[in-house]
Amino acid sequence: MNRHWHIMDASLEDCRGAEYWGARALTQELARRGIEYTVYGNRALKNTVLPDLRAVPLFDFSLYVSVLRVDDWAEIEDFILMNRTFQANLSQIDHRTLRGSNVLFPTTTHRQILGIMRWIGAMPAESRPAVALTLLFPPDWTQPRRPDADPASFYRRLWSSCAPEVRSRIAACVQTEEIAREYEPVLGFRPRVLPYYMDWISGPADPRAGDLLRRNPSDIAIACLGVSRGEKGYHLLPEVAALCRAADPRTQFIVQSTESTDPLVHEARKRLEAQPNIRLMVGSFEPAAYSSVLGGADLVLLPYYPPDYLTRSSGVFLQAAAAGVPVVVPAGTWMADRVQRDGNGVAFDAFTPQSVARATLAAIARLEPLRAAAHRHAAEFRPQNGTAAYVDAIIAATASIGT
């Protein structure tokens, strides 16, 4: 008998972006298998989402929100408040509806995991579901990073102090082999590595994509996609694009630009709007348009801050892998290790416009062999990933947790 799935995503706020696309793909696969589900999202859910996903507005804070002023002193207070609020939100669900079910947290950080454990422990034993949670970040990640702290010890103490009857209900999962290796000595076991469940969308190209990608057939289209944030290097892009254009006038940058409160991002966007070799994609695109731009690009540029991405996953990197598009990534990260192994990209040495531009131009000079390697890698990557593989992995992870 199939267990009912309860899908908990505090960052599901509207019918745009990766959270929404992922939830749609996941629920469609569950429906195909005849598995019933309930989706719980953020209280900010727009009405357009509700009939589509049958989503219940539940969570007060999204995954990336900081409730308090973020500095070294506020981080621990923020952590306490976020976990308490997350537990209180979860406690609004009637525990009787959870008995014999699977509960899935697609993304979890240190701001939710303690709340999840306390929520499980507080409910009657007969109601406790099988819980699969994905640890999104490596164990040394906090926001901001505190040089005087040992974040890994938090996970070690949390897991070791968790009551056995609660710990036995949880299947800990991660998104990459690299994060799994980091957690293994911390938790005392190796978390399960999940397939990437954002399926590559191979539908017809969106007509807007052709206008965005190239002005001339000889142009080199370089896609910079995803959320506009400082650690993703958005503020580096104006100078990177200018340096690349000076060296190779064929370069055309397609930059996705999303809402941000970061003044560096706002200033960078103004500069990008004024540059001749920049096309901005404002806001979130529908999957067909996004995939058309990603799959039609010659390169995907990920100018990420290396310390934040040593083992932290990247949806854009995995999407590029599925699409067979070469990438430019930060050196010293798991992504750089992957492209060195697979030959489908180039790494930049430093988090500066000059270093990112040099790597981008080096990738352009080697574009044909990089493209061939990316196509070979995509042919291996796609069959091993996707929503069906992800659902299989969650079922396997929770199968040993009794009802």
C-alpha positions in Angstrom: 0.0 0.0 0.0 1.3 3.4 -0.9 1.9 5.8 1.9 0.4 9.3 1.7 3.1 12.0 1.2 3.2 15.3 3.1 5.5 17.7 1.2 6.8 20.5 3.4 8.4 23.5 1.5 8.6 26.8 3.4 10.0 28.5 0.3 7.1 27.7 -1.9 5.6 31.2 -2.0 4.1 31.6 -5.5 3.8 30.0 -8.9 7.3 30.9 -10.0 10.8 29.7 -9.5 12.5 26.4 -8.8 10.4 25.6 -5.7 7.2 25.7 -7.7 8.5 23.9 -10.8 10.0 21.2 -8.5 6.8 20.8 -6.5 4.8 20.5 -9.8 7.1 17.8 -11.2 7.1 15.9 -7.9 3.3 15.9 -7.4 2.8 14.9 -11.1 5.0 11.9 -10.6 3.2 10.9 -7.4 -0.1 11.2 -9.1 1.1 9.1 -12.0 1.9 6.4 -9.4 -1.4 6.7 -7.7 0.2 8.1 -4.5 -1.8 10.7 -2.6 -0.1 13.8 -1.4 -0.5 17.1 0.5 1.7 20.1 -0.1 2.4 22.6 2.6 3.9 26.0 1.6 4.6 29.5 2.8 1.8 31.6 4.2 2.6 34.1 1.4 1.2 31.6 -1.2 -0.6 33.2 -4.0 -4.1 32.0 -4.9 -2.8 30.8 -8.3 -0.8 28.1 -6.6 -3.5 26.7 -4.4 -5.7 25.0 -7.1 -2.7 23.8 -9.0 -0.8 22.0 -6.2 -3.6 21.8 -3.6 -1.0 23.6 -1.4 -1.8 24.5 2.3 -0.3 27.9 3.5 1.5 26.9 6.7 5.0 28.4 7.2 5.8 31.9 8.4 9.3 32.1 7.1 11.0 30.9 3.9 14.2 29.0 3.9 16.5 31.9 3.3 14.9 34.6 5.4 16.7 36.1 8.4 14.2 37.3 11.0 16.7 39.4 12.9 19.5 41.7 11.9 22.1 39.2 10.6 25.5 39.6 12.3 27.6 37.4 14.6 25.5 38.3 17.6 22.1 37.8 16.1 22.8 34.5 14.4 22.1 32.3 17.5 18.9 34.3 18.3 17.8 34.0 14.7 18.5 30.2 14.9 16.4 29.8 18.0 13.5 31.9 16.7 13.4 30.2 13.3 13.4 26.7 14.8 10.7 27.5 17.4 8.5 29.1 14.7 9.0 26.1 12.3 8.0 23.7 15.1 5.0 25.8 15.9 4.0 25.9 12.2 4.3 22.1 11.9 2.4 21.5 15.1 -0.7 23.0 13.5 -1.1 19.8 11.4 -3.4 17.3 13.0 -0.9 14.5 14.0 -3.5 11.9 13.3 -3.3 12.6 9.6 0.4 11.8 9.6 0.2 8.2 10.9 1.6 5.8 8.4 2.7 8.5 6.0 5.9 9.9 4.5 6.8 13.4 5.3 9.3 15.0 2.9 11.3 18.2 3.6 13.0 18.9 0.2 15.3 21.4 1.7 16.4 21.8 5.3 19.0 24.0 7.1 20.1 24.5 10.7 17.2 26.9 11.0 14.6 24.1 10.7 16.1 20.8 11.7 15.8 21.3 15.5 12.2 22.3 15.1 11.6 19.2 13.0 13.1 16.9 15.6 11.1 18.5 18.5 7.9 18.3 16.4 8.4 14.6 15.9 9.2 14.0 19.5 6.2 15.9 20.7 3.6 13.9 18.9 2.3 10.5 20.1 4.5 7.6 19.1 1.7 5.9 17.0 1.4 9.1 14.9 5.0 9.6 14.0 5.5 9.5 10.3 8.6 8.4 8.3 10.5 11.6 7.7 12.9 12.2 4.8 14.8 15.5 5.1 17.4 16.9 2.7 20.3 18.8 4.4 20.7 21.5 1.9 24.1 23.0 3.1 27.3 21.3 4.3 27.8 21.0 8.1 30.1 24.0 8.3 27.6 26.4 6.8 25.9 29.2 8.8 24.7 32.6 7.6 26.9 34.6 8.2 29.9 32.4 8.7 31.3 32.8 12.2 35.1 32.3 12.4 34.9 31.6 16.2 32.2 28.9 15.9 32.2 25.3 15.0 28.9 24.8 13.1 29.7 21.1 12.5 29.6 20.5 16.2 26.0 21.7 16.2 24.9 18.8 13.9 27.0 16.3 15.8 25.5 17.3 19.2 22.0 17.6 17.6 22.1 14.1 16.2 23.7 12.4 19.2 21.3 14.0 21.7 18.2 13.3 19.6 16.1 10.6 21.3 16.5 7.2 19.6 12.7 7.0 19.0 12.9 10.3 17.1 16.1 9.6 15.3 14.7 6.3 14.0 12.0 8.1 12.2 14.3 10.3 10.1 16.1 9.5 6.9 18.8 12.1 6.4 19.5 12.9 2.7 21.8 15.2 0.8 22.2 16.4 -2.8 25.8 15.6 -3.6 28.4 13.0 -2.8 30.7 15.7 -1.5 28.2 16.9 1.1 27.6 13.2 2.1 31.3 12.8 2.8 31.4 15.9 5.0 28.4 14.8 7.1 29.6 11.2 7.6 32.1 11.9 10.4 29.8 14.5 11.9 26.7 12.3 12.1 28.4 8.9 12.4 26.7 7.6 9.2 26.6 8.5 5.5 23.4 10.4 4.4 21.7 9.1 1.3 22.6 11.0 -1.9 19.4 11.8 -3.8 19.0 12.2 -7.6 18.4 15.6 -8.9 14.6 15.9 -9.4 14.2 18.9 -11.5 13.7 17.1 -14.8 15.3 18.6 -17.9 12.4 20.1 -19.9 12.7 19.1 -23.6 9.5 20.8 -24.9 9.3 23.3 -27.7 11.5 26.4 -27.4 9.9 29.5 -26.1 9.7 32.2 -28.9 11.3 34.8 -26.5 14.4 32.7 -26.2 15.7 33.4 -29.7 15.6 37.1 -29.2 17.4 36.8 -25.9 20.2 34.6 -26.9 22.0 36.1 -29.9 21.9 39.2 -32.1 24.0 37.6 -34.8 24.5 33.9 -35.6 28.2 34.2 -34.7 27.6 35.5 -31.2 28.7 33.5 -28.2 25.7 33.2 -25.8 26.7 33.1 -22.1 23.9 32.4 -19.6 24.0 33.6 -16.0 20.9 32.2 -14.4 19.3 31.9 -10.9 18.6 34.2 -8.0 20.5 37.5 -7.9 22.6 37.4 -4.7 26.0 38.5 -3.7 27.4 35.0 -3.0 26.3 34.1 -6.6 28.6 36.8 -8.0 25.8 38.9 -9.5 27.7 42.1 -8.7 30.8 40.9 -10.7 28.9 40.6 -13.9 29.1 44.1 -15.3 32.9 44.1 -15.3 33.1 40.5 -16.4 30.9 41.3 -19.4 32.9 44.4 -20.2 36.2 42.6 -20.1 34.9 39.7 -22.3 33.4 42.1 -24.8 36.7 44.0 -25.1 38.5 40.7 -25.8 35.9 39.1 -27.9 33.0 41.3 -29.3 30.9 38.2 -30.1 30.1 37.6 -26.4 26.5 38.1 -25.4 25.5 37.7 -21.8 21.9 36.6 -20.9 21.5 37.5 -17.2 18.5 36.5 -15.1 17.7 39.4 -12.6 15.5 38.7 -9.6 14.3 40.8 -6.7 17.0 41.6 -4.1 17.5 43.9 -1.1 21.3 43.9 -1.6 22.5 47.4 -2.7 25.4 45.8 -4.6 22.9 43.8 -6.7 20.8 47.0 -7.4 23.9 48.9 -8.5 25.1 46.0 -10.7 21.7 45.8 -12.4 21.8 49.5 -13.3 25.2 48.9 -14.9 24.1 45.8 -16.7 21.1 47.6 -18.2 23.5 50.1 -19.8 25.8 47.6 -21.4 25.5 46.6 -25.1 26.3 42.9 -24.7 23.8 42.2 -21.9 20.3 41.0 -22.1 18.4 40.9 -18.8 15.8 38.2 -18.0 13.8 40.0 -15.3 12.1 37.9 -12.7 11.2 34.2 -13.1 10.6 32.5 -16.4 8.3 29.6 -17.2 10.1 26.3 -17.5 10.0 26.2 -21.3 11.5 29.7 -21.6 14.1 29.1 -18.9 15.1 25.7 -20.4 15.2 27.2 -23.9 17.7 29.9 -22.8 19.8 27.4 -20.7 19.8 24.7 -23.4 20.5 27.2 -26.2 23.4 28.9 -24.5 27.0 28.2 -25.5 28.2 28.5 -21.9 26.7 28.7 -18.4 28.5 31.0 -16.1 28.4 30.4 -12.3 30.5 33.2 -10.8 29.9 31.9 -7.2 31.8 32.8 -4.1 34.0 29.7 -3.6 33.9 29.4 0.2 30.1 29.2 0.1 30.1 26.5 -2.6 32.9 24.1 -1.5 30.2 21.4 -1.3 27.0 23.4 -1.5 24.7 22.2 -4.3 23.7 24.3 -7.3 20.5 23.7 -9.3 21.8 25.7 -12.3 25.0 23.6 -12.4 22.9 20.4 -12.4 20.5 21.8 -15.0 23.5 22.7 -17.3 24.8 19.1 -16.8 21.4 17.7 -17.9 21.3 20.1 -20.9 24.8 19.3 -22.1 26.0 22.9 -21.8 29.7 23.7 -20.8 30.1 25.7 -17.6 32.5 28.1 -15.9 32.7 27.5 -12.1 34.7 28.5 -9.1 38.0 26.6 -8.4 38.3 24.6 -5.2 34.7 23.5 -5.2 32.9 20.2 -5.9 31.8 21.7 -9.2 35.4 22.3 -10.3 36.2 18.7 -9.4 33.3 17.5 -11.5 34.3 19.6 -14.6 37.9 18.5 -14.3 36.7 14.9 -14.2 34.2 15.2 -17.0 36.0 17.8 -19.2 32.9 19.9 -19.6 34.0 23.3 -18.2 36.6 25.7 -16.9 37.3 26.9 -13.4 38.2 30.5 -12.3 40.8 31.0 -9.7 39.6 34.0 -7.7 36.3 35.7 -6.9 37.2 38.8 -9.0 35.8 40.0 -12.4 39.3 39.6 -13.9 39.6 36.0 -12.9 36.0 35.1 -14.0 36.5 36.9 -17.3 39.8 35.0 -18.0 38.1 31.7 -17.4 35.1 32.6 -19.6 37.4 33.6 -22.5 39.4 30.4 -22.0 36.2 28.4 -22.2 35.3 30.2 -25.4 38.7 29.3 -26.9 38.0 25.6 -26.2 34.3 25.7 -26.8 34.0 22.7 -29.3 35.8 20.1 -27.1 34.0 21.4 -24.0 30.7 21.1 -25.8 31.4 17.6 -26.9 32.4 16.6 -23.4 29.2 18.2 -22.0 27.0 16.3 -24.4 28.7 13.0 -23.4 28.2 13.8 -19.7 24.6 14.7 -20.3 23.9 11.4 -21.9 25.1 9.7 -18.7 23.6 12.2 -16.2 20.0 12.3 -17.4 19.0 8.6 -17.0 20.4 8.6 -13.4 18.4 11.7 -12.4 14.9 13.2 -12.7 11.7 13.1 -10.7 11.0 9.3 -11.1 14.5 8.5 -9.8 14.0 11.0 -6.9 10.7 9.4 -5.8 12.3 5.9 -6.0 15.1 7.1 -3.7 12.7 8.7 -1.1 10.6 5.5 -1.1 13.8 3.4 -0.6 15.0 5.8 2.2 11.8 5.6 4.2 11.0 1.9 3.5 12.9 0.7 6.5 11.0 3.1 8.8 8.0 1.2 10.0 4.4 2.6 10.0 
